[in-house]
Amino acid sequence: MGLVFLLCFLFHPFALFFTTHHANALNASIPNDALSLLSFKQLVSSDPSNLLEGWTNRSTLSLCRWHGVTCGGDGRVTALHVTGLQGGELAPSVGDMSELRVLSIPETCFPARFRRA
């Protein structure tokens, strides 16, 4: 009986709304610059030196200490310096970091395709 109740609760529309709402609230607590950097990381197909290993959902409040990330006094990302990533795409979300002034990704192999905004 308990299992049937649990399954009914999990698939009830209210439960779906609650879990979706909770997920959105969780994302709201992650700084926008961190979300942009995590999107950047997600599109990198090879990080042989594990430079981006410390970039995680659990460490977003300390994104200014992430490898290659420089922040201004307000905690916004102002520069990104990452070397040696291999393969993937340059995430369009990089453009969402409004305070980003320097994007330095030497020795990085991304295809020469850029998406239009």
TAGI-V568621 format. One record per residue. N is the residue number from 1. PHI is phi as a letter, one per 30 degrees, with the letter a starting at -180 (999 if undefined). PSI is psi in whole degrees, -180 to 180 (NA if undefined). Layout:
N PHI PSI
N PHI PSI
//
This chain:
1 999 -44
2 d -39
3 d -41
4 d -43
5 d -44
6 d -45
7 d -41
8 d -41
9 d -43
10 d -32
11 c 5
12 d 142
13 e -35
14 d -42
15 d -40
16 d -44
17 d -45
18 d -46
19 d -38
20 d -44
21 d -42
22 d -41
23 d -41
24 d -39
25 d -38
26 d -45
27 d -32
28 d -26
29 d -8
30 c 126
31 e 144
32 e -39
33 d -38
34 d -41
35 d -40
36 d -43
37 d -38
38 d -35
39 d -41
40 e -49
41 d -40
42 d -32
43 d -4
44 d 122
45 d -18
46 b 123
47 b 75
48 e -27
49 c 5
50 h 39
51 d -30
52 c 8
53 e -36
54 d -6
55 d 97
56 b 163
57 e -32
58 d -14
59 c 20
60 d -28
61 d -15
62 c 33
63 e -24
64 d -11
65 c 1
66 d 148
67 e 128
68 i -1
69 c 132
70 b 136
71 c 156
72 d -178
73 d -22
74 d 3
75 i 5
76 d 146
77 d 126
78 c -22
79 a 147
80 b 117
81 b 104
82 b 131
83 c 142
84 i 17
85 d 145
86 b 113
87 i 154
88 j -157
89 b 155
90 d 115
91 d 132
92 e -24
93 d -16
94 e -35
95 d -13
96 d -12
97 d 93
98 d -19
99 c -1
100 d 123
101 c -25
102 b 124
103 b 106
104 b 109
105 b 57
106 d 156
107 h 29
108 c 134
109 c 92
110 c 147
111 d 153
112 d 45
113 c 134
114 b 135
115 d 145
116 d 144
117 d NA
//
